[in-house]
Amino acid sequence: LVTDIKNNFAGKNYSLKSHPGQGVWSSVPWIEISRIKDVYVTYLFKGDCSGVYLSLQQKADGISKSELIEKTLNLRNSIKNISKNSEFTFDEIDLGEGISNKAARYKDSNIISKYYSKETLPSNDVIKSELSRLLDVYDKLQLNSDFNDTSDSKVDRQMNIIRLPKPFLILAGISGTGKTHFVRQQAERTGLDNYCLVPVRPDWHEPSDLLGYISHLGSKPEYITTDVLRFIVQAWKHIADSGFDLKTGKVTEEQLNEIQPYWLCLDEMNLAPVEQYFADYLSVLETREWQWNSEGFEYYTEALLSPTTWSDISNFQQTLGVSDELWEYFQQNGIGIPFNLIVAGTVNMDETTHAFSRKVLDRALSFDFSEFYPNEFDTFFTPTTKPKLFTYPIYSQLKQGDLDDELVNKSIKFITALNQKFENTPFKLGYRALNELLLSIQAFQTKNDIELQAVWDDFVMTKVLPRIEGDETKVGDVLDEIETVLKEQLSSISQSGRPDLWRESTNEPQSLLEIKCRSLAKAEHMKKLLKDRGMVSFW
C-alpha cells in the first residue's frame, strides 16, 4: 500500500510515513500522508486487523483533550462547507479494545473518515479513488482554512509562528532541563522527517568531522559522507521539491509556506572546540542573502562544499541520491546552507566542555535555557505553557522602509547607549548586532513601546550579556554601566512586567504571558558573581 501511494501521488509534495510497530505489532498500525503539520490523512488499522479506517485527522500532540475536540469540531465545520462527498462520514471511529492511550485519541481527532471491513474490502481502484478524493478535500481545507492562509503575517499571528532572526541557536543550561527535547518538539510540530540529532564527539577538530572527507584507501577515491551532510542535502531536496527555482534562486511567498524547517541538533555542542569543527558553517552563515522583488524572493549562499571537492569522485551524485536538476545546481554552486536549515546546539558549561569565543556568539542566538523555558515542577503533568513555534528566517538584512522609522530610531538610540559603555573594551557591538536587533523587531511584529522593550530585553539576554566574560581587570565596571542603561531604556517593563515573546499559554495561545524583565536580573546576578569570585561568565 505504501508503495502504491508513493507511485500514484509522486510529485504532489506529500510526505509519507508509516508505523507498523517496533519489535511488536502496534495496537493501531498506521500510514500517514501529509503536507502541513497540523492536519493529515491516514489509514488506521484496527488492532485485530478486521478493518481499516481512511481518516482525516487533527494532530493531537501537545494539546489537551478539550482543545483537541474543539479544533476537530471547527475543522468539521470547514469540511461541511467545502465537501459533499457522501462516502465519508463524521461518525466516531472504533479501533477496538486494548489499544494504547495514544491510539485512543484518534477517536477525538477524527474529522471525517470511511471504514473498510476486511470481509467487504473494495477493489484497489476504488481504494485509490477514494484516497484521491479525501486528499482533494485535504488540499481544499488548506486553501480555505485560516491556519493555512498564505499571508505570512496571518500565519504567524494565528499560529504564533516566529521567523527567527538567525538560524543558529545555542541552548545553554544544566543537564536535564529539556534542551534536546525542545529541538525535537519544534521539528515534530513544524514538519515531517525534518529532525537530525548529532552527538558531538570530543575529538572533533575540523569541518570534515561534520561534512565528510575523501578516502583514498580503495582503488578509487570515495567520499565518506556524514549524517550532517546527508541531512543538509535532504533539506535541499525538500526545497527543490517544493518549487524553488534552482536556476534563478527564486521562490514565491506561497511556496515558502510549503517549505518546512529542518532542525539539526548538535548535542553537547561544546564537547569539542566549536570554532574548529564548525568553522566552515560559521563563515558561510554570514554569506546568506535574501532579496525581495515583485515576484517573490531570491536566495543566495556561498558553498560549504565547493564542486572542486568532489571533482575526482565518479559516483557522488548517486552517493547523495539527488535528482539531475539538483545535481546540476550543486555542480554550479556547490552545496551551501539551505535556507530552511536551523542549527541548534545544546550546551552544558562544566570542566569537560569548551568556552565559546565571541566569533561564535556573534553569529548565534544564545539562550540561557532555564530563563526562557523554566522547569515548572508544579505543572509537570499538566503544563500551562509551551514554546511558541519557530521557523527559518527569510530576511538577511533589512533595508530602509522595512520597519517603522520610529521603531528603528528608538532601537538605534538604545544600542548606541549600550555601545558607549563598551568603549575601550572587547565587548563593543558592530553593525551585525544592530541588524539582528532590527530583524528581531520584525520577527515579533512589534507594535508598541512595551513590546519593543521586550525585544530589547531579549536582545541583551541573547546577544549582549553572553559576550561579557573575564576577571575584574577585563570586565571593570561594564556591568554597572549596562545596568544603568537598562534601567533607563527599559523603564516601561523593568517594574511592571513584559510579554513573553517565546512561550504561549497551553490553553489560550492567543493571550500573552507576562514575565519579569530578564536582562536586569541577569546583569545583577553577573555583578554578584564578579564581586564574589573575581571573575564572571554569562553561563
C-alpha positions as CSV (number, residue, x, y, z in Angstrom):
1,L,0.0,0.0,0.0
2,V,2.8,2.4,0.9
3,T,4.5,1.7,-2.5
4,D,1.2,2.3,-4.3
5,I,0.7,5.6,-2.6
6,K,4.2,6.7,-3.5
7,N,3.7,5.8,-7.1
8,N,0.2,7.3,-7.5
9,F,0.9,10.6,-5.8
10,A,4.5,11.3,-6.7
11,G,5.3,14.9,-7.4
12,K,2.5,16.3,-5.3
13,N,4.7,17.2,-2.4
14,Y,3.1,14.9,0.2
15,S,5.1,13.5,3.0
16,L,4.6,9.8,3.7
17,K,5.4,7.7,6.7
18,S,4.1,4.5,8.4
19,H,4.3,2.7,11.7
20,P,3.5,-1.0,12.0
21,G,5.3,-1.2,15.3
22,Q,8.7,-1.5,16.9
23,G,9.6,-5.1,17.9
24,V,5.9,-5.9,18.4
25,W,2.9,-5.1,16.3
26,S,1.5,-1.7,17.1
27,S,-2.0,-1.6,18.7
28,V,-3.1,0.6,15.8
29,P,-0.7,0.4,12.8
30,W,-0.9,3.5,10.6
31,I,0.1,5.1,7.3
32,E,0.2,8.9,7.3
33,I,0.1,11.2,4.3
34,S,0.5,14.9,4.9
35,R,1.7,18.3,3.6
36,I,1.1,20.5,6.6
37,K,1.9,19.9,10.2
38,D,-1.5,20.1,12.0
39,V,-3.8,18.0,9.8
40,Y,-3.1,14.8,7.9
41,V,-4.7,11.9,6.0
42,T,-4.1,8.4,7.5
43,Y,-5.0,4.8,7.3
44,L,-5.7,3.4,10.8
45,F,-5.7,-0.4,11.0
46,K,-7.7,-2.0,13.8
47,G,-5.5,-4.0,16.2
48,D,-7.2,-7.3,15.2
49,C,-6.8,-6.5,11.5
50,S,-10.6,-6.8,11.0
51,G,-10.7,-3.5,9.2
52,V,-9.1,-0.2,8.4
53,Y,-10.2,3.5,8.5
54,L,-9.3,6.1,5.9
55,S,-9.4,9.2,8.1
56,L,-8.7,12.9,8.0
57,Q,-7.1,13.7,11.4
58,Q,-6.2,16.7,13.5
59,K,-2.8,16.4,15.1
60,A,-3.2,15.5,18.8
61,D,0.3,16.0,20.1
62,G,0.9,18.7,22.7
63,I,-2.7,19.8,23.2
64,S,-5.3,18.9,25.8
65,K,-8.3,16.7,25.1
66,S,-10.7,19.7,25.3
67,E,-8.6,21.7,22.9
68,L,-8.3,18.8,20.5
69,I,-12.1,18.2,20.4
70,E,-12.7,22.0,19.8
71,K,-10.1,22.1,16.9
72,T,-11.6,18.9,15.4
73,L,-15.2,20.3,15.5
74,N,-14.0,23.6,13.9
75,L,-12.4,21.6,11.1
76,R,-15.5,19.5,10.6
77,N,-17.5,22.7,10.1
78,S,-15.0,23.8,7.5
79,I,-15.2,20.4,5.8
80,K,-19.0,20.7,5.6
81,N,-18.6,23.9,3.6
82,I,-16.1,22.5,1.0
83,S,-17.0,18.8,0.7
84,K,-20.1,17.0,-0.5
85,N,-18.5,13.5,-0.5
86,S,-21.2,11.2,0.8
87,E,-18.8,8.2,1.2
88,F,-17.1,9.9,4.1
89,T,-18.9,10.3,7.5
90,F,-18.5,12.4,10.6
91,D,-19.2,9.3,12.8
92,E,-16.9,8.2,15.6
93,I,-14.3,5.7,14.7
94,D,-14.0,2.4,16.7
95,L,-10.5,1.0,16.7
96,G,-11.3,-1.9,19.0
97,E,-10.4,-3.0,22.6
98,G,-7.0,-3.0,24.2
99,I,-5.4,-0.1,22.2
100,S,-2.9,2.3,23.8
101,N,-3.9,5.6,25.3
102,K,-2.2,7.5,22.5
103,A,-4.1,5.5,19.9
104,A,-7.4,6.1,21.8
105,R,-7.0,9.8,20.9
106,Y,-7.6,9.1,17.2
107,K,-11.3,9.0,18.1
108,D,-11.3,12.6,19.3
109,S,-9.0,13.8,16.5
110,N,-11.0,12.2,13.6
111,I,-12.5,14.8,11.3
112,I,-14.1,12.6,8.6
113,S,-13.5,9.0,7.8
114,K,-14.5,5.9,5.9
115,Y,-14.3,2.3,7.2
116,Y,-13.3,-0.7,5.2
117,S,-14.2,-4.1,6.6
118,K,-11.8,-7.0,5.9
119,E,-14.8,-9.0,4.6
120,T,-16.1,-6.3,2.2
121,L,-12.8,-4.7,1.1
122,P,-13.4,-3.0,-2.3
123,S,-11.0,-3.2,-5.3
124,N,-7.7,-1.4,-5.4
125,D,-9.1,1.1,-8.0
126,V,-11.9,2.1,-5.6
127,I,-9.5,2.4,-2.6
128,K,-7.2,4.6,-4.7
129,S,-10.1,6.7,-6.0
130,E,-11.4,7.4,-2.5
131,L,-8.0,8.2,-1.2
132,S,-7.6,10.7,-4.0
133,R,-11.0,12.3,-3.2
134,L,-10.0,12.6,0.5
135,L,-6.7,14.2,-0.5
136,D,-8.7,16.7,-2.6
137,V,-10.7,17.6,0.5
138,Y,-7.5,17.9,2.4
139,D,-6.0,20.3,-0.2
140,K,-9.1,22.4,-0.3
141,L,-9.0,22.6,3.5
142,Q,-5.5,24.0,3.3
143,L,-6.7,26.7,0.8
144,N,-9.8,27.6,2.7
145,S,-8.9,27.3,6.4
146,D,-7.3,30.1,8.5
147,F,-4.3,28.1,9.6
148,N,-3.0,27.9,6.0
149,D,-3.6,31.4,4.8
150,T,-0.7,32.3,2.5
151,S,-0.2,35.6,4.1
152,D,2.9,35.4,6.3
153,S,1.6,37.8,8.9
154,K,-1.7,35.9,9.2
155,V,0.0,32.5,9.6
156,D,2.5,33.9,12.1
157,R,-0.2,35.7,14.1
158,Q,-2.7,32.9,14.3
159,M,-0.3,30.1,14.9
160,N,2.3,32.1,16.9
161,I,5.0,31.1,14.5
162,I,8.2,33.1,14.8
163,R,10.5,33.5,11.9
164,L,13.8,33.5,13.7
165,P,16.2,36.4,13.1
166,K,19.1,33.9,12.9
167,P,19.0,30.1,12.0
168,F,21.8,29.3,14.6
169,L,20.7,28.8,18.2
170,I,22.8,28.0,21.3
171,L,20.7,26.4,24.1
172,A,22.7,26.5,27.3
173,G,21.7,25.2,30.7
174,I,22.2,22.4,33.2
175,S,21.7,18.8,32.1
176,G,18.1,17.5,32.1
177,T,16.2,20.7,31.5
178,G,14.8,19.7,28.1
179,K,17.1,21.4,25.6
180,T,17.3,18.4,23.2
181,H,13.6,17.7,23.7
182,F,12.8,21.3,22.8
183,V,14.5,21.0,19.4
184,R,12.9,17.6,18.6
185,Q,9.4,19.0,19.6
186,Q,9.9,22.0,17.4
187,A,10.7,19.8,14.4
188,E,7.7,17.5,15.1
189,R,5.3,20.4,15.3
190,T,6.5,22.1,12.2
191,G,7.2,19.3,9.7
192,L,7.9,15.7,8.9
193,D,11.2,13.8,8.8
194,N,12.9,17.1,9.4
195,Y,14.9,16.4,12.6
196,C,18.5,15.1,12.9
197,L,20.3,14.6,16.2
198,V,24.1,14.5,16.0
199,P,26.0,13.9,19.2
200,V,29.3,15.9,19.1
201,R,32.5,14.0,19.8
202,P,35.3,15.4,21.9
203,D,37.8,14.6,19.2
204,W,36.2,16.8,16.5
205,H,38.7,19.4,15.4
206,E,38.0,20.2,11.7
207,P,35.0,20.7,9.4
208,S,35.4,17.2,7.8
209,D,34.0,15.8,11.1
210,L,30.7,17.4,10.1
211,L,30.8,17.5,6.3
212,G,32.8,14.3,5.4
213,Y,36.0,13.7,3.6
214,I,37.6,11.9,0.7
215,S,39.1,8.5,1.3
216,H,41.9,7.2,-0.9
217,L,42.1,3.7,0.7
218,G,40.5,1.9,-2.2
219,S,41.3,1.7,-5.9
220,K,39.2,4.8,-6.5
221,P,38.7,7.9,-4.3
222,E,35.5,7.7,-2.3
223,Y,33.6,10.5,-0.4
224,I,32.7,9.5,3.1
225,T,29.5,11.2,4.0
226,T,28.2,12.1,7.4
227,D,24.7,12.4,8.9
228,V,25.1,16.2,8.8
229,L,25.9,16.3,5.1
230,R,23.1,13.9,4.3
231,F,20.6,16.0,6.3
232,I,21.7,19.2,4.6
233,V,21.2,17.5,1.2
234,Q,17.8,16.3,2.4
235,A,16.8,19.9,3.3
236,W,17.9,21.0,-0.2
237,K,15.8,18.1,-1.8
238,H,12.7,19.4,0.1
239,I,13.3,22.9,-1.1
240,A,13.7,21.7,-4.7
241,D,10.6,19.5,-4.5
242,S,8.5,22.5,-3.1
243,G,9.1,24.6,-6.2
244,F,12.3,26.6,-5.5
245,D,13.7,27.6,-8.9
246,L,17.2,26.2,-8.8
247,K,18.3,28.1,-11.9
248,T,17.4,31.5,-10.7
249,G,17.3,31.1,-6.9
250,K,13.8,32.4,-6.8
251,V,10.9,31.2,-4.6
252,T,7.5,32.7,-4.1
253,E,5.8,33.5,-0.8
254,E,3.2,30.8,-1.4
255,Q,6.0,28.2,-2.0
256,L,7.7,29.3,1.2
257,N,4.6,28.3,3.1
258,E,5.1,24.8,1.8
259,I,8.8,24.5,2.8
260,Q,9.2,23.2,6.3
261,P,12.2,23.9,8.6
262,Y,14.8,21.3,9.0
263,W,16.2,21.1,12.6
264,L,19.8,19.9,13.1
265,C,20.5,19.4,16.8
266,L,24.2,19.3,17.7
267,D,24.0,17.6,21.1
268,E,26.7,18.7,23.7
269,M,28.0,21.1,21.1
270,N,30.9,22.4,23.1
271,L,32.5,19.0,23.9
272,A,34.8,19.9,21.1
273,P,36.1,23.4,20.1
274,V,33.2,24.9,18.1
275,E,35.5,27.4,16.3
276,Q,37.4,24.5,14.8
277,Y,34.9,21.8,13.6
278,F,32.2,24.4,12.9
279,A,34.4,26.9,11.1
280,D,33.0,26.5,7.6
281,Y,29.4,26.9,8.7
282,L,30.2,30.0,10.8
283,S,31.8,31.6,7.8
284,V,29.2,30.7,5.2
285,L,26.4,31.6,7.6
286,E,27.2,35.3,7.1
287,T,27.0,35.0,3.3
288,R,23.3,34.1,3.3
289,E,21.4,36.7,1.3
290,W,17.7,37.2,0.8
291,Q,16.4,39.7,-1.7
292,W,12.8,40.7,-2.2
293,N,11.4,41.6,-5.6
294,S,7.9,41.8,-7.1
295,E,7.8,38.1,-7.9
296,G,9.0,36.8,-4.6
297,F,12.3,36.1,-3.0
298,E,15.8,35.3,-4.2
299,Y,18.2,33.4,-2.0
300,Y,22.0,33.1,-2.3
301,T,24.7,31.5,-0.2
302,E,28.3,30.6,-0.5
303,A,29.2,26.9,-0.5
304,L,30.0,24.7,2.4
305,L,31.4,22.2,-0.1
306,S,32.6,23.5,-3.4
307,P,32.3,21.4,-6.6
308,T,36.0,21.0,-6.8
309,T,35.8,19.0,-3.5
310,W,34.2,16.1,-5.3
311,S,35.6,16.6,-8.8
312,D,37.5,13.3,-8.6
313,I,34.6,11.3,-7.2
314,S,32.8,9.4,-10.0
315,N,29.6,8.4,-8.2
316,F,29.0,11.4,-5.9
317,Q,25.5,12.1,-7.3
318,Q,24.4,8.6,-6.5
319,T,26.0,8.8,-3.1
320,L,23.9,11.9,-2.3
321,G,20.8,10.5,-4.0
322,V,19.8,13.7,-5.7
323,S,17.9,14.4,-9.0
324,D,19.7,15.6,-12.1
325,E,18.3,19.1,-11.6
326,L,19.6,19.4,-8.0
327,W,22.9,17.8,-9.0
328,E,23.4,20.4,-11.7
329,Y,22.7,23.1,-9.1
330,F,25.3,21.6,-6.8
331,Q,27.8,21.4,-9.7
332,Q,27.4,25.1,-10.4
333,N,27.0,26.5,-6.9
334,G,28.4,23.9,-4.5
335,I,26.4,22.6,-1.5
336,G,25.6,25.7,0.5
337,I,23.4,26.3,3.6
338,P,19.8,25.5,2.7
339,F,17.6,28.4,3.8
340,N,15.3,26.1,5.7
341,L,18.1,24.7,7.9
342,I,18.0,25.7,11.6
343,V,21.0,24.6,13.7
344,A,20.5,24.3,17.4
345,G,23.4,23.4,19.7
346,T,22.8,22.1,23.2
347,V,25.4,23.2,25.7
348,N,26.5,22.4,29.2
349,M,29.2,24.5,30.8
350,D,31.5,22.5,33.1
351,E,35.1,21.3,33.3
352,T,34.6,18.8,30.4
353,T,33.5,21.5,27.8
354,H,35.0,24.4,25.8
355,A,34.0,28.0,26.2
356,F,32.6,30.0,23.2
357,S,34.6,32.7,21.5
358,R,32.9,36.0,20.5
359,K,33.2,34.8,16.9
360,V,30.7,32.1,17.7
361,L,28.5,34.1,20.0
362,D,28.2,37.0,17.4
363,R,26.7,34.5,14.9
364,A,24.2,32.8,17.2
365,L,21.2,33.5,19.4
366,S,22.4,32.3,22.8
367,F,19.7,31.2,25.2
368,D,20.1,30.7,29.0
369,F,17.5,27.9,28.6
370,S,16.2,27.9,32.1
371,E,15.5,31.6,31.9
372,F,13.5,31.4,28.7
373,Y,11.9,27.9,29.4
374,P,11.9,27.3,33.1
375,N,11.2,23.9,34.5
376,E,8.0,24.4,36.5
377,F,7.7,21.3,38.7
378,D,4.1,22.1,39.9
379,T,2.8,21.8,36.4
380,F,4.9,18.8,35.3
381,F,1.8,16.6,34.4
382,T,-0.4,19.4,33.1
383,P,1.8,22.2,31.6
384,T,0.3,25.6,31.5
385,T,2.8,27.0,29.0
386,K,4.6,25.7,25.9
387,P,7.2,27.1,23.5
388,K,6.0,29.0,20.5
389,L,6.7,27.6,17.1
390,F,9.8,28.7,15.3
391,T,10.7,28.6,11.6
392,Y,13.6,29.7,9.4
393,P,14.3,33.4,8.6
394,I,13.5,34.9,5.2
395,Y,15.5,38.1,5.7
396,S,19.2,38.5,6.0
397,Q,19.4,42.3,6.2
398,L,16.7,44.9,6.5
399,K,16.6,48.0,4.3
400,Q,15.1,51.4,4.9
401,G,11.3,51.2,4.9
402,D,11.0,47.6,6.1
403,L,10.3,48.8,9.6
404,D,8.5,51.8,11.1
405,D,11.0,54.7,11.3
406,E,10.2,55.4,14.9
407,L,11.0,51.8,16.0
408,V,14.2,52.0,14.1
409,N,15.3,55.3,15.5
410,K,14.5,54.2,19.1
411,S,16.4,51.0,18.6
412,I,19.4,52.8,17.2
413,K,19.5,55.1,20.3
414,F,19.2,52.0,22.6
415,I,22.1,50.1,21.0
416,T,24.1,53.3,20.8
417,A,23.6,53.9,24.6
418,L,24.8,50.3,25.3
419,N,27.8,50.6,22.9
420,Q,29.0,53.8,24.6
421,K,29.5,51.8,27.7
422,F,31.7,49.3,25.8
423,E,34.3,51.9,24.7
424,N,37.9,50.6,25.2
425,T,36.6,47.0,25.9
426,P,36.5,43.9,23.8
427,F,32.7,43.8,24.1
428,K,31.9,46.5,21.6
429,L,29.0,45.8,19.2
430,G,29.1,46.2,15.4
431,Y,26.7,46.5,12.5
432,R,25.8,42.9,12.7
433,A,24.3,43.4,16.2
434,L,22.1,46.3,15.0
435,N,20.9,44.4,12.0
436,E,19.9,41.4,14.2
437,L,18.2,43.7,16.6
438,L,16.1,45.1,13.8
439,L,15.4,41.6,12.4
440,S,14.1,40.6,15.9
441,I,11.8,43.6,15.9
442,Q,10.4,42.5,12.6
443,A,10.2,38.8,13.6
444,F,8.0,39.7,16.6
445,Q,5.9,42.3,14.7
446,T,6.4,44.8,17.4
447,K,3.6,47.4,17.7
448,N,4.2,49.4,20.9
449,D,6.9,50.5,23.4
450,I,6.3,47.6,25.8
451,E,6.7,45.0,23.0
452,L,9.7,47.0,21.7
453,Q,11.4,47.0,25.1
454,A,10.6,43.3,25.5
455,V,12.6,42.7,22.2
456,W,15.4,44.8,23.6
457,D,15.4,42.9,26.8
458,D,15.7,39.5,25.0
459,F,18.4,41.0,22.7
460,V,20.5,41.9,25.7
461,M,20.0,38.3,27.0
462,T,20.8,36.5,23.8
463,K,23.4,38.8,22.1
464,V,25.0,41.2,24.6
465,L,25.4,39.6,28.0
466,P,26.8,36.3,26.6
467,R,29.8,38.2,25.2
468,I,30.8,39.5,28.6
469,E,33.3,37.3,30.5
470,G,36.6,37.7,32.3
471,D,38.1,39.0,35.5
472,E,37.8,42.3,37.2
473,T,40.6,43.8,35.2
474,K,38.9,42.9,31.9
475,V,35.3,43.5,32.8
476,G,35.8,46.5,35.0
477,D,32.6,48.4,35.7
478,V,30.9,47.4,32.4
479,L,28.1,45.5,34.2
480,D,27.3,48.6,36.4
481,E,27.2,50.7,33.3
482,I,24.9,48.3,31.5
483,E,22.6,48.2,34.4
484,T,22.3,51.9,34.4
485,V,21.4,51.9,30.7
486,L,18.9,49.1,31.1
487,K,17.1,50.8,33.9
488,E,16.7,53.9,31.8
489,Q,15.9,52.3,28.4
490,L,13.6,49.5,29.8
491,S,11.6,51.8,32.0
492,S,8.3,50.6,30.7
493,I,8.9,46.9,31.6
494,S,11.5,47.0,34.4
495,Q,8.9,47.2,37.2
496,S,5.6,46.3,35.7
497,G,6.5,43.2,33.7
498,R,6.6,42.5,29.9
499,P,5.1,40.0,27.4
500,D,6.8,36.7,26.9
501,L,7.8,36.5,23.3
502,W,9.0,32.9,23.3
503,R,6.3,31.0,25.1
504,E,2.5,30.8,25.0
505,S,-0.3,29.6,27.2
506,T,-1.3,26.0,26.6
507,N,-5.0,26.7,27.0
508,E,-5.1,30.2,25.5
509,P,-2.3,30.5,22.8
510,Q,-3.5,33.9,21.7
511,S,-3.2,35.6,25.1
512,L,0.2,36.9,26.0
513,L,2.1,35.6,29.0
514,E,3.5,38.2,31.3
515,I,7.0,37.8,32.8
516,K,9.6,39.9,34.6
517,C,12.4,41.8,32.8
518,R,15.1,39.3,32.2
519,S,18.3,41.2,31.4
520,L,18.3,43.4,34.5
521,A,18.1,40.4,36.8
522,K,20.8,38.6,34.8
523,A,23.1,41.7,34.9
524,E,22.6,41.9,38.7
525,H,23.5,38.2,39.0
526,M,26.6,38.6,36.9
527,K,27.7,41.6,39.0
528,K,27.4,39.5,42.2
529,L,29.5,36.7,40.6
530,L,32.2,39.2,39.6
531,K,32.3,40.5,43.2
532,D,32.3,37.1,44.9
533,R,34.6,35.3,42.6
534,G,36.7,38.0,41.0
535,M,35.6,36.8,37.5
536,V,32.4,36.3,35.6
537,S,30.7,34.5,32.7
538,F,27.2,34.6,31.4
539,W,27.0,30.8,31.7
